[in-house]
Amino acid sequence: MSAAMRLPPRLLLLVVAFISPVVAHAADALPFATEPAFGELKFNQPVAIVSAPGDNDRLFILEKPGRILVIDLTAPTKPARVFLDIVDRLGDTGGELGALALAFHPDWRRNRQFYLWHTHAAEGGRSRSG
């Protein structure tokens, strides 16, 4: 049993109430800022950024609705190009549905194989994966 589970409920509530504002305040004071990584490029629910083995000039962006976009790192102002679009095949991508993972075969340069993990709604409302 963890130490948190052995604490009396009132004491645990008091500890959480005391620590929460401290953590929130520390996050506000962090000494860094964010900035767009890809200039003006916009993505629709990106879930992965992947590079193919041996391909240092491109990044593949997986969007949850079912698109894979390619960014050319040698020409950062160039728009992203569509590598694969299965949006129509996936249909509804709410909740846990949609394109979820992308991986390239280790010998990608020779065989051009890649793997896409996705879920989609099947008949009867159940989700299926592939």
C-alpha positions as a LaTeX table, in Angstrom:
\begin{tabular}{lrrr}
\hline
Residue & $x$ (\AA) & $y$ (\AA) & $z$ (\AA) \\
\hline
Met1 & 0.00 & 0.00 & 0.00 \\
Ser2 & 1.38 & 3.45 & $-0.86$ \\
Ala3 & 2.13 & 6.07 & 1.77 \\
Ala4 & $-0.62$ & 8.32 & 0.37 \\
Met5 & $-3.22$ & 5.62 & 0.91 \\
Arg6 & $-2.19$ & 5.24 & 4.58 \\
Leu7 & $-2.72$ & 8.93 & 5.36 \\
Pro8 & $-6.04$ & 9.84 & 7.00 \\
Pro9 & $-8.36$ & 11.34 & 4.35 \\
Arg10 & $-8.46$ & 14.78 & 6.02 \\
Leu11 & $-4.67$ & 14.97 & 6.20 \\
Leu12 & $-4.34$ & 13.89 & 2.55 \\
Leu13 & $-6.83$ & 16.59 & 1.52 \\
Leu14 & $-4.86$ & 19.17 & 3.52 \\
Val15 & $-1.57$ & 18.13 & 1.88 \\
Val16 & $-3.07$ & 18.32 & $-1.63$ \\
Ala17 & $-4.67$ & 21.70 & $-0.88$ \\
Phe18 & $-1.33$ & 23.05 & 0.39 \\
Ile19 & 0.84 & 21.72 & $-2.46$ \\
Ser20 & $-1.45$ & 22.55 & $-5.41$ \\
Pro21 & $-1.03$ & 26.37 & $-5.28$ \\
Val22 & 2.75 & 25.99 & $-4.85$ \\
Val23 & 3.02 & 23.77 & $-7.96$ \\
Ala24 & 0.73 & 26.07 & $-9.99$ \\
His25 & 2.76 & 29.15 & $-8.98$ \\
Ala26 & 6.06 & 27.43 & $-9.86$ \\
Ala27 & 4.73 & 26.58 & $-13.35$ \\
Asp28 & 3.84 & 30.25 & $-13.94$ \\
Ala29 & 7.39 & 31.33 & $-13.09$ \\
Leu30 & 9.29 & 28.99 & $-15.42$ \\
Pro31 & 12.07 & 30.81 & $-17.30$ \\
Phe32 & 11.15 & 29.78 & $-20.86$ \\
Ala33 & 8.64 & 30.60 & $-23.57$ \\
Thr34 & 7.19 & 28.62 & $-26.47$ \\
Glu35 & 7.34 & 29.53 & $-30.13$ \\
Pro36 & 6.03 & 27.88 & $-33.32$ \\
Ala37 & 8.38 & 25.14 & $-34.49$ \\
Phe38 & 7.20 & 25.16 & $-38.11$ \\
Gly39 & 6.50 & 28.83 & $-38.81$ \\
Glu40 & 3.02 & 29.37 & $-40.19$ \\
Leu41 & 2.21 & 25.68 & $-40.74$ \\
Lys42 & $-0.97$ & 24.54 & $-38.99$ \\
Phe43 & $-1.98$ & 20.97 & $-38.17$ \\
Asn44 & $-5.31$ & 19.33 & $-37.36$ \\
Gln45 & $-4.92$ & 17.41 & $-34.08$ \\
Pro46 & $-1.29$ & 16.29 & $-34.52$ \\
Val47 & $-0.50$ & 13.15 & $-32.52$ \\
Ala48 & 3.02 & 12.24 & $-33.71$ \\
Ile49 & 6.10 & 13.70 & $-35.36$ \\
Val50 & 8.20 & 10.91 & $-36.89$ \\
Ser51 & 11.33 & 10.72 & $-39.01$ \\
Ala52 & 11.97 & 7.80 & $-41.33$ \\
Pro53 & 15.24 & 5.86 & $-40.89$ \\
Gly54 & 18.01 & 7.43 & $-42.95$ \\
Asp55 & 15.84 & 10.41 & $-43.97$ \\
Asn56 & 17.21 & 13.48 & $-42.19$ \\
Asp57 & 15.57 & 15.99 & $-44.52$ \\
Arg58 & 11.90 & 15.32 & $-43.76$ \\
Leu59 & 9.50 & 14.96 & $-40.85$ \\
Phe60 & 6.18 & 13.12 & $-41.02$ \\
Ile61 & 3.30 & 14.62 & $-39.03$ \\
Leu62 & 0.43 & 12.28 & $-38.14$ \\
Glu63 & $-2.94$ & 13.98 & $-37.69$ \\
Lys64 & $-5.62$ & 12.17 & $-35.69$ \\
Pro65 & $-8.35$ & 12.51 & $-38.38$ \\
Gly66 & $-6.22$ & 10.31 & $-40.70$ \\
Arg67 & $-3.66$ & 12.36 & $-42.60$ \\
Ile68 & 0.13 & 12.10 & $-42.70$ \\
Leu69 & 1.85 & 15.30 & $-43.80$ \\
Val70 & 5.50 & 15.66 & $-44.82$ \\
Ile71 & 7.61 & 18.68 & $-43.93$ \\
Asp72 & 10.75 & 19.30 & $-45.98$ \\
Leu73 & 13.37 & 20.51 & $-43.48$ \\
Thr74 & 15.62 & 21.76 & $-46.29$ \\
Ala75 & 12.89 & 24.22 & $-47.39$ \\
Pro76 & 11.12 & 25.35 & $-44.20$ \\
Thr77 & 8.92 & 27.92 & $-45.98$ \\
Lys78 & 7.54 & 25.28 & $-48.35$ \\
Pro79 & 4.02 & 24.06 & $-47.42$ \\
Ala80 & 3.57 & 20.58 & $-45.99$ \\
Arg81 & 2.70 & 17.90 & $-48.55$ \\
Val82 & 0.14 & 15.13 & $-48.02$ \\
Phe83 & 1.84 & 11.72 & $-47.77$ \\
Leu84 & $-1.32$ & 9.71 & $-46.97$ \\
Asp85 & $-4.96$ & 10.68 & $-46.51$ \\
Ile86 & $-7.43$ & 8.12 & $-45.09$ \\
Val87 & $-9.76$ & 10.65 & $-43.46$ \\
Asp88 & $-12.76$ & 9.29 & $-45.41$ \\
Arg89 & $-12.00$ & 5.70 & $-44.33$ \\
Leu90 & $-11.80$ & 6.54 & $-40.62$ \\
Gly91 & $-14.94$ & 8.65 & $-40.40$ \\
Asp92 & $-15.64$ & 9.83 & $-36.85$ \\
Thr93 & $-12.39$ & 10.40 & $-34.95$ \\
Gly94 & $-13.77$ & 11.68 & $-31.65$ \\
Gly95 & $-12.56$ & 10.30 & $-28.33$ \\
Glu96 & $-10.16$ & 7.40 & $-28.81$ \\
Leu97 & $-10.95$ & 6.98 & $-32.52$ \\
Gly98 & $-8.61$ & 8.03 & $-35.33$ \\
Ala99 & $-4.99$ & 7.72 & $-36.42$ \\
Leu100 & $-2.94$ & 7.17 & $-33.27$ \\
Ala101 & 0.60 & 6.03 & $-34.13$ \\
Leu102 & 3.05 & 5.89 & $-37.02$ \\
Ala103 & 6.27 & 3.90 & $-37.37$ \\
Phe104 & 8.64 & 3.23 & $-40.25$ \\
His105 & 10.20 & $-0.13$ & $-41.06$ \\
Pro106 & 13.92 & $-0.16$ & $-40.14$ \\
Asp107 & 14.74 & $-0.77$ & $-43.83$ \\
Trp108 & 12.44 & 2.07 & $-45.01$ \\
Arg109 & 14.96 & 3.40 & $-47.55$ \\
Arg110 & 14.80 & 0.10 & $-49.47$ \\
Asn111 & 11.27 & $-1.27$ & $-48.91$ \\
Arg112 & 9.19 & 1.91 & $-48.24$ \\
Gln113 & 7.08 & 0.11 & $-45.63$ \\
Phe114 & 5.48 & 1.96 & $-42.76$ \\
Tyr115 & 2.92 & 1.09 & $-40.10$ \\
Leu116 & $-0.12$ & 3.13 & $-39.11$ \\
Trp117 & $-2.14$ & 2.31 & $-36.02$ \\
His118 & $-5.71$ & 3.60 & $-36.14$ \\
Thr119 & $-9.13$ & 2.93 & $-34.68$ \\
His120 & $-12.45$ & 3.54 & $-36.37$ \\
Ala121 & $-16.11$ & 3.05 & $-35.60$ \\
Ala122 & $-17.47$ & $-0.28$ & $-36.81$ \\
Glu123 & $-21.07$ & $-1.35$ & $-37.28$ \\
Gly124 & $-22.93$ & $-1.34$ & $-34.00$ \\
Gly125 & $-20.85$ & 1.53 & $-32.59$ \\
Arg126 & $-17.89$ & $-0.56$ & $-31.42$ \\
Ser127 & $-14.40$ & 0.59 & $-32.27$ \\
Arg128 & $-12.06$ & $-1.45$ & $-34.44$ \\
Ser129 & $-8.33$ & $-1.04$ & $-34.83$ \\
Gly130 & $-5.87$ & $-1.77$ & $-37.56$ \\
\hline
\end{tabular}
